[in-house]
Amino acid sequence: MSLFKVLHYPHVLLRKKGTPITNFSDNFRLFLKNFIATMYEFDGGGLAAPQVGIAKRFFVVDFKAVFESDKFENKENSFKVFDKDNNEIPAIFPMVFVNPELVAMTEPIKVNWEGCLSFPNVESFETQRFLNVEIHAQNEFGEKFSVKSTHLYASVCFQHEYDHLDGIMLPDRWNKKSFFEENIILDIKDFENDPKERKRMKKLKVIEAHKLKYDFI
């Protein structure tokens, strides 16, 4: 199993808009296994392709721990998954979303806890999101499915990861009067230069995914 380097803001590749996946190859699925392992290694609830420098339209999420906790209200029927024929199917995590489309977003909300693996050690500010979300996508085999969510964490996460696919970063969603760009960059540099983190990264031997060649790109 390989782990990928997660790019930190303001890396230029984070701003590159992703293009659709058309080749659902074995190599793509192998990449996804390493991609998912990377999300878990860095304690993320989600990870999008541009965060490892791959300008393609896919992301992965895992809400199982959140659904099992009491941190967010988990109302019955707040998260439903449907197959291509609109039959409800179980939600199995981790979930892969390839070529996703946010087809509906209603009930505006504001959250101030939204984090990101590309913004380590950075304080979060108020972000405008939507509570009710419907997303259509394909899985790692190209099979179509959809999700309807009114679960706070899941809905916000979907919008966050989708933003990454269009090169949109958290500061783009924040009030410009709430923060200073230079402070964000300094906070990230402090994290990267921390001796414990440097030692950890050296031990992990992460791979820079964007420097490799893949048949699905």
KAMONOR-V38578 format. One line per field, one symbol per residue. phi: phi as a letter, one per 40 degrees, with the letter a starting at -180 (. if undefined). burial: 1 if it has 16 or more other C-alpha atoms within 10 Angstrom, else 0. A space follows every 50 residues. Layout:
BEGIN
phi=???
burial=???
END
This chain:
BEGIN
phi=.bbbcccbdbdcccccccbccbbcccccccdcccccdcdcdbfccaabdc cbgbcbcaabaabdcccccbcbcbcdgcabbbcccgccbccbbcbbbbfc bccaabgdabbbbcbaccbcgbccbcbcbbccbbbbabccbgccaabbbb cdcccccdccccddcbgcbddcccccccabdcccccccccccccdccccc ccccfcbcdccbbbccb
burial=00111111100011111100100100010011001111110001111111 11111111111110001000000100001111100000000001111111 00001000000000111111110111101111111111110101111111 11111111111111111111100100000000011001001100000000 00000000110000010
END
